[in-house]
Amino acid sequence: MKDTKNIALAGLFVAIMLILGYLEKILSLGMGYGIKLGLSNCVLLLCLYWFGVPLS
C-alpha cells in the first residue's frame, strides 16, 4: 500500500511540475529571453527531499 501511495504522489508532483512549467512559459513576466523562474525545479526539490533520489 505504501508503494502505491508513493507512486500516486510522484505522479501528482509530475502533473504539478508540468502545469507550473506551462504557466511559467505563458507568463514570462517581462524577463529577458531564456530567463525563467524555475518553479517546476522547486517542486522537484521538494520531491527529492520527501521521497529521496530513487523515487524522484
C-alpha angles and dihedrals in degrees: 000000000000092000091052091051092050093049091049092050091048089053090051090051090052090051091050090049091052093049093048091047091051093047091047090053093050096043101046090165093223095290123146125278112290096011116124134169095233098227093157089055089059089057090050090053090052090050091050091049096048102037106022130230102300096060096036 
